[in-house]
Amino acid sequence: VFVKPARAGSSMGITKVHGRDELDAAVEHAHTFDPKVLVEAAAERSREVECGVLQRLDGAVEASVVAEIAGYGEHEFYDFAAKYLGEAGVTLEVPADLRPEVAERIQSLAVAAFKALDCEGLARVDFFLAADGTVTINEINTMPGFTPSSMFPRMWAESGVDYPELVDRLLSLALSRPTGLR
């Protein structure tokens, strides 16, 4: 299982638990980041894929290309160290090597999740793709990593929206909101 803070970002506070004897320490560690903690089953033998979602000024929502975290290198999973302290051996595929109909399904689910949760602006939706084709939403990140090398801007760059344009679109969207909602 994985133990993680319910509302932390960048994979901070997440522990992969291999046995019951590790569970209490993992929960205690997660509690240092958030009083709410999640314990979820590991999605063994599933591919980790993700899709960016962006709201336009007219309110329409669009999805980026789908990306994949295809290998963890020296890391057990795609944790904070793998993301930010050196991607040694980490394999990120942007876009992911998927059949078009699978990519389209993931994009459609990303947009549907964004709308169902009444999100605004941007989000990155993370999925597990099982060998049998089953797609499971893992989580939705309403403030995804946003450095130029983060997955969200990389997916949008591959979709034809470069970093300066992405920032510009988000600023325009924020400024278009009624004053009380900024």
Backbone bond lengths (Angstrom), bond angles and torsions (degrees), N, CA, C in turn:
res aa  C-N    CA-C-N  psi(-1)  N-CA   C-N-CA  omega(-1)  CA-C   N-CA-C  phi
1 V - - - 1.447 - - 1.524 108.87 -
2 F 1.327 114.52 164.36 1.457 121.72 171.80 1.521 107.76 -113.62
3 V 1.316 116.07 139.95 1.458 122.48 174.54 1.516 105.88 -115.64
4 K 1.340 115.59 128.35 1.457 117.72 -178.26 1.519 111.70 -148.43
5 P 1.337 115.71 152.95 1.460 119.59 174.02 1.530 108.94 -62.92
6 A 1.312 116.79 143.50 1.466 120.19 -177.22 1.521 112.57 -69.69
7 R 1.341 117.29 -29.96 1.465 118.94 -171.90 1.520 113.30 -132.54
8 A 1.295 117.76 33.52 1.464 120.28 176.65 1.522 108.42 -101.36
9 G 1.308 116.23 166.74 1.453 119.81 -179.93 1.512 111.64 -122.92
10 S 1.325 115.20 175.05 1.464 123.42 175.47 1.521 113.48 59.41
11 S 1.314 116.76 25.04 1.473 122.87 -179.89 1.521 112.94 62.66
12 M 1.318 116.98 22.06 1.467 120.24 178.21 1.521 109.63 -73.41
13 G 1.322 115.33 137.25 1.456 121.01 175.71 1.512 115.09 81.61
14 I 1.327 118.26 6.61 1.465 121.24 -178.65 1.525 109.97 -89.87
15 T 1.324 115.50 136.75 1.459 121.81 177.27 1.522 109.08 -129.65
16 K 1.325 115.71 135.48 1.463 120.12 170.53 1.524 106.31 -89.80
17 V 1.331 115.68 121.68 1.459 122.24 -176.00 1.526 108.63 -101.88
18 H 1.329 115.32 126.15 1.465 120.62 -177.23 1.518 113.16 -97.92
19 G 1.329 116.92 -18.68 1.458 120.43 -179.04 1.515 110.83 -158.03
20 R 1.317 115.43 162.82 1.470 122.22 -177.89 1.527 112.14 -54.08
21 D 1.330 116.50 -33.93 1.457 120.79 -177.52 1.532 112.84 -66.74
22 E 1.333 118.71 -15.14 1.465 122.56 179.57 1.530 113.02 -98.01
23 L 1.332 116.88 -10.51 1.461 121.11 -171.04 1.526 113.43 -64.87
24 D 1.327 118.08 -48.31 1.468 120.48 -176.82 1.526 111.52 -59.83
25 A 1.317 117.14 -43.97 1.470 120.71 179.80 1.525 110.69 -64.91
26 A 1.323 117.13 -37.40 1.468 120.83 179.38 1.524 110.90 -66.64
27 V 1.320 117.12 -41.87 1.467 121.14 178.03 1.529 109.82 -64.66
28 E 1.314 116.60 -43.26 1.467 120.72 178.43 1.532 110.46 -61.28
29 H 1.322 116.74 -42.65 1.470 120.95 178.31 1.532 110.70 -62.29
30 A 1.325 117.44 -45.94 1.469 121.20 179.59 1.524 111.09 -61.94
31 H 1.326 116.28 -35.87 1.472 120.34 179.03 1.523 112.69 -64.02
32 T 1.314 118.87 -20.83 1.465 119.95 177.25 1.525 111.04 -71.21
33 F 1.338 117.19 -13.93 1.462 122.02 179.29 1.521 112.87 -105.99
34 D 1.328 117.16 -25.87 1.466 121.02 -175.46 1.526 108.55 -164.02
35 P 1.338 118.58 137.45 1.463 119.14 176.55 1.530 113.24 -68.13
36 K 1.339 116.98 -19.04 1.466 120.58 175.81 1.524 108.64 -98.14
37 V 1.319 115.89 131.61 1.461 121.41 -176.91 1.522 109.45 -127.57
38 L 1.320 115.82 141.72 1.462 122.29 176.60 1.525 109.54 -109.53
39 V 1.315 115.94 140.83 1.461 121.97 170.75 1.516 105.27 -121.29
40 E 1.337 115.81 119.19 1.461 118.24 -177.14 1.517 110.91 -132.84
41 A 1.305 114.65 149.60 1.463 120.90 179.52 1.520 110.13 -63.97
42 A 1.303 115.88 142.05 1.464 120.48 175.09 1.525 108.37 -72.08
43 A 1.305 116.09 139.59 1.471 121.33 178.55 1.527 107.53 -93.43
44 E 1.312 115.56 73.63 1.462 121.06 -176.82 1.524 110.69 -61.38
45 R 1.311 115.28 143.01 1.467 123.57 176.57 1.526 113.24 60.51
46 S 1.316 116.85 24.49 1.463 120.91 175.20 1.520 108.74 -107.54
47 R 1.308 115.51 151.44 1.459 120.98 174.56 1.524 108.38 -85.63
48 E 1.336 116.96 142.70 1.466 121.63 175.88 1.515 108.19 -97.60
49 V 1.330 115.91 115.40 1.458 121.07 179.08 1.523 108.71 -126.11
50 E 1.318 115.47 158.07 1.461 119.40 -179.45 1.513 110.36 -148.13
51 C 1.329 114.25 158.94 1.461 120.80 -175.93 1.526 108.77 -142.94
52 G 1.325 115.98 134.85 1.452 120.89 176.64 1.518 110.83 -86.34
53 V 1.317 115.68 146.40 1.462 121.69 177.21 1.525 107.34 -126.84
54 L 1.317 115.19 136.88 1.456 121.21 -176.96 1.520 109.33 -136.72
55 Q 1.330 115.73 130.70 1.460 121.46 177.32 1.525 108.69 -89.19
56 R 1.307 116.25 136.74 1.466 120.89 177.85 1.530 109.58 -91.96
57 L 1.324 115.44 168.41 1.467 120.81 179.14 1.520 112.44 -58.75
58 D 1.337 117.20 -33.01 1.463 120.24 -179.73 1.528 112.51 -80.75
59 G 1.340 117.36 3.45 1.460 121.71 178.52 1.512 114.10 92.40
60 A 1.326 117.53 -15.51 1.462 120.29 178.11 1.529 109.42 -65.22
61 V 1.312 115.40 155.13 1.462 121.86 -177.41 1.519 108.28 -120.96
62 E 1.338 116.33 136.54 1.458 119.91 179.05 1.521 110.29 -130.26
63 A 1.322 114.91 156.51 1.459 121.89 -178.54 1.523 110.35 -110.75
64 S 1.319 115.24 146.51 1.463 121.83 175.99 1.527 109.64 -82.06
65 V 1.321 115.27 -178.99 1.459 119.29 169.10 1.528 107.51 -63.09
66 V 1.308 116.54 160.54 1.461 122.23 177.11 1.527 107.95 -90.53
67 A 1.325 116.34 138.02 1.465 122.22 177.65 1.525 108.91 -116.34
68 E 1.326 115.18 163.37 1.463 119.85 179.70 1.520 110.78 -134.43
69 I 1.318 114.77 138.41 1.456 121.21 168.26 1.522 103.89 -90.67
70 A 1.328 115.98 95.61 1.462 121.25 -168.29 1.524 113.83 -89.23
71 G 1.311 117.92 -14.73 1.463 120.25 178.63 1.513 110.41 -162.79
72 Y 1.326 116.21 145.84 1.464 121.52 -175.29 1.524 113.42 -99.19
73 G 1.317 117.94 -2.24 1.458 120.47 -177.87 1.511 110.43 60.72
74 E 1.319 116.75 -128.08 1.463 121.82 -178.14 1.529 112.67 -81.48
75 H 1.319 117.65 -0.51 1.463 122.15 -176.93 1.529 110.59 -95.76
76 E 1.325 115.64 150.39 1.461 120.10 179.45 1.529 112.28 -74.49
77 F 1.322 115.93 -29.44 1.459 122.21 175.48 1.522 106.97 -154.73
78 Y 1.327 117.49 176.81 1.466 121.84 -175.92 1.522 109.02 -80.65
79 D 1.319 115.65 77.56 1.459 122.39 -174.97 1.529 111.30 -94.92
80 F 1.315 115.77 -175.52 1.467 121.19 -178.44 1.527 111.36 -55.82
81 A 1.326 116.82 -45.32 1.468 120.50 -178.85 1.522 111.11 -61.71
82 A 1.314 117.33 -41.69 1.470 120.68 179.41 1.525 111.02 -64.90
83 K 1.321 116.30 -35.56 1.464 120.61 -177.35 1.524 112.88 -77.37
84 Y 1.329 116.97 -41.31 1.458 119.61 -166.76 1.526 116.33 -122.37
85 L 1.318 118.08 -15.23 1.465 119.63 -175.68 1.521 112.00 -110.09
86 G 1.285 115.93 25.21 1.458 120.56 179.27 1.507 110.05 115.91
87 E 1.294 115.10 121.50 1.460 120.52 -176.79 1.528 111.18 -90.72
88 A 1.340 117.79 32.72 1.461 121.50 -177.00 1.525 111.09 -50.78
89 G 1.302 115.18 110.99 1.454 120.37 176.77 1.514 115.27 81.57
90 V 1.334 118.38 -7.14 1.461 121.01 178.84 1.528 107.95 -72.49
91 T 1.325 116.05 133.58 1.459 121.04 -179.78 1.521 109.50 -111.88
92 L 1.331 115.46 116.35 1.464 121.87 177.92 1.519 107.74 -115.19
93 E 1.311 116.64 126.09 1.461 121.02 179.62 1.520 109.58 -111.59
94 V 1.337 115.06 115.39 1.465 121.58 179.54 1.519 107.62 -129.66
95 P 1.325 118.56 104.81 1.464 128.06 2.33 1.529 111.78 -80.70
96 A 1.317 114.96 164.59 1.460 121.39 176.62 1.524 109.55 -69.88
97 D 1.306 115.11 150.64 1.461 121.16 177.40 1.536 108.22 -84.31
98 L 1.321 115.41 88.37 1.469 122.38 -176.97 1.519 109.79 -129.91
99 R 1.321 115.86 153.10 1.466 119.35 171.19 1.529 107.34 -63.86
100 P 1.328 118.09 144.09 1.473 120.71 -177.17 1.525 113.61 -52.81
101 E 1.327 117.88 -40.59 1.465 119.36 -177.83 1.529 111.89 -68.17
102 V 1.329 117.73 -30.08 1.466 120.93 177.13 1.529 109.44 -71.83
103 A 1.328 116.71 -45.22 1.470 120.64 177.76 1.528 110.51 -59.62
104 E 1.323 117.06 -43.34 1.469 120.73 179.71 1.522 111.53 -63.65
105 R 1.324 117.18 -37.85 1.469 120.37 178.54 1.527 110.14 -65.08
106 I 1.322 116.66 -43.28 1.464 120.84 178.99 1.528 110.19 -63.86
107 Q 1.321 117.40 -42.94 1.471 120.76 177.75 1.526 110.72 -61.32
108 S 1.315 116.60 -42.82 1.465 121.31 179.52 1.531 111.03 -63.64
109 L 1.329 116.69 -42.54 1.464 120.35 178.36 1.527 111.35 -66.45
110 A 1.327 117.47 -36.22 1.467 120.69 178.18 1.525 110.47 -62.41
111 V 1.322 116.35 -45.98 1.468 120.77 178.52 1.527 110.22 -64.55
112 A 1.326 117.72 -42.49 1.468 121.40 179.97 1.528 111.03 -62.66
113 A 1.336 117.75 -41.42 1.467 120.97 178.57 1.525 110.50 -64.62
114 F 1.319 116.67 -42.98 1.464 122.54 178.47 1.528 110.04 -57.32
115 K 1.329 116.27 -47.04 1.468 120.75 -179.31 1.525 111.80 -70.12
116 A 1.328 117.46 -41.32 1.463 121.15 -177.92 1.524 111.77 -62.12
117 L 1.322 116.33 -33.97 1.462 120.59 179.86 1.519 112.53 -91.81
118 D 1.348 116.00 5.42 1.463 122.38 178.37 1.531 111.59 55.67
119 C 1.328 114.93 42.15 1.465 120.15 178.57 1.521 109.91 -72.92
120 E 1.301 115.12 162.85 1.461 121.13 177.50 1.518 109.25 -137.17
121 G 1.311 116.27 147.28 1.457 121.42 173.80 1.510 114.03 83.81
122 L 1.320 116.12 -83.20 1.455 120.60 -174.57 1.512 111.07 -150.80
123 A 1.306 115.35 160.34 1.462 122.22 173.25 1.520 107.97 -165.84
124 R 1.315 114.65 158.27 1.459 120.86 168.86 1.515 106.08 -120.21
125 V 1.328 116.32 127.10 1.455 120.98 -178.73 1.522 107.70 -106.90
126 D 1.332 115.52 124.82 1.459 122.19 -178.38 1.521 109.63 -101.51
127 F 1.323 115.31 139.34 1.461 122.10 -175.44 1.520 110.96 -131.40
128 F 1.330 115.08 160.30 1.456 122.56 165.06 1.520 106.53 -111.56
129 L 1.311 116.48 133.26 1.459 122.83 177.46 1.519 107.62 -114.82
130 A 1.332 116.11 108.89 1.462 121.50 -178.45 1.527 110.63 -78.37
131 A 1.315 115.45 161.10 1.462 121.58 -178.87 1.528 111.99 -59.48
132 D 1.333 117.06 -29.48 1.470 120.11 -179.85 1.529 112.69 -83.19
133 G 1.343 117.13 2.61 1.463 121.23 178.67 1.512 114.69 95.45
134 T 1.326 117.75 -5.22 1.460 120.94 178.64 1.528 109.70 -65.37
135 V 1.326 115.65 131.58 1.464 121.86 178.82 1.528 107.66 -110.85
136 T 1.330 116.11 126.26 1.457 122.01 -179.96 1.523 109.10 -123.10
137 I 1.323 116.54 130.08 1.465 119.51 174.52 1.521 107.90 -73.68
138 N 1.318 116.25 124.75 1.461 121.63 176.57 1.524 109.93 -85.94
139 E 1.334 116.25 -52.57 1.461 119.82 179.74 1.514 109.63 -165.32
140 I 1.327 114.38 163.52 1.456 120.41 174.73 1.524 107.21 -119.17
141 N 1.309 115.10 128.46 1.462 122.05 -178.43 1.520 108.20 -104.91
142 T 1.324 116.46 108.37 1.465 120.32 -176.28 1.526 112.70 -83.42
143 M 1.318 117.10 -6.96 1.467 121.21 170.45 1.525 107.35 -139.64
144 P 1.334 115.51 75.27 1.466 119.81 -176.44 1.524 111.71 -69.05
145 G 1.333 115.35 161.68 1.456 120.27 174.86 1.519 109.81 -49.77
146 F 1.334 116.16 138.76 1.462 118.51 -171.99 1.521 112.99 -133.21
147 T 1.326 117.55 19.05 1.457 118.46 172.34 1.527 106.99 -71.47
148 P 1.320 118.37 159.51 1.472 118.86 179.76 1.531 113.81 -56.76
149 S 1.344 117.22 -24.17 1.467 119.16 179.91 1.528 113.14 -96.55
150 S 1.330 118.06 -1.03 1.470 121.13 178.09 1.521 110.55 -68.42
151 M 1.321 115.54 157.81 1.466 120.31 -176.47 1.523 112.76 -61.57
152 F 1.338 118.23 -40.03 1.463 119.79 -176.50 1.528 111.29 -57.80
153 P 1.336 119.68 -55.04 1.469 118.43 178.22 1.527 113.18 -65.38
154 R 1.324 117.21 -31.01 1.470 119.64 178.54 1.528 110.71 -65.62
155 M 1.338 116.71 -40.95 1.470 119.64 178.33 1.521 110.52 -64.25
156 W 1.336 116.25 -40.99 1.463 118.96 -179.42 1.518 111.62 -70.89
157 A 1.331 117.84 -35.84 1.469 120.01 176.28 1.526 110.06 -60.75
158 E 1.324 116.30 -41.92 1.468 120.72 178.14 1.526 111.01 -68.57
159 S 1.326 116.91 -20.85 1.469 122.35 177.80 1.525 112.05 -90.48
160 G 1.334 116.75 1.00 1.462 120.62 177.00 1.516 115.41 98.92
161 V 1.332 117.69 8.37 1.466 121.62 178.73 1.531 107.09 -116.31
162 D 1.347 116.96 102.66 1.464 119.28 -177.41 1.534 110.73 -74.37
163 Y 1.325 115.88 170.21 1.467 121.58 -173.62 1.533 113.35 -56.61
164 P 1.343 119.52 -49.59 1.473 118.16 179.00 1.535 112.63 -59.96
165 E 1.325 117.18 -39.93 1.468 119.67 178.91 1.525 110.88 -67.01
166 L 1.329 117.01 -38.10 1.459 121.26 178.47 1.529 110.30 -61.35
167 V 1.316 116.85 -47.35 1.469 121.08 177.89 1.527 110.03 -61.82
168 D 1.317 116.68 -44.19 1.466 121.46 179.97 1.527 111.24 -60.64
169 R 1.329 116.90 -44.04 1.468 120.35 179.98 1.522 111.20 -62.97
170 L 1.322 116.89 -41.56 1.463 119.97 -179.80 1.527 111.71 -69.00
171 L 1.320 117.26 -39.37 1.468 119.91 176.32 1.524 111.05 -64.20
172 S 1.317 117.23 -42.99 1.471 120.90 178.14 1.521 110.65 -60.92
173 L 1.317 116.20 -41.57 1.461 120.36 178.94 1.529 110.48 -64.14
174 A 1.328 117.14 -44.26 1.471 120.73 179.45 1.524 111.21 -62.36
175 L 1.323 116.78 -42.43 1.465 120.51 -178.77 1.524 112.94 -71.46
176 S 1.316 117.38 -19.21 1.466 120.51 179.51 1.527 112.23 -82.37
177 R 1.320 117.36 -10.15 1.466 121.10 -178.69 1.525 110.63 -72.96
178 P 1.324 116.96 151.21 1.468 119.03 173.88 1.532 109.77 -57.32
179 T 1.319 116.50 146.33 1.461 122.33 -173.40 1.525 113.07 -51.30
180 G 1.302 118.86 -43.01 1.465 121.36 -177.85 1.512 114.18 -67.48
181 L 1.327 117.98 -12.79 1.461 121.18 -177.86 1.523 112.80 -105.31
182 R 1.310 118.74 4.55 1.472 120.61 -178.62 1.495 111.35 -80.03
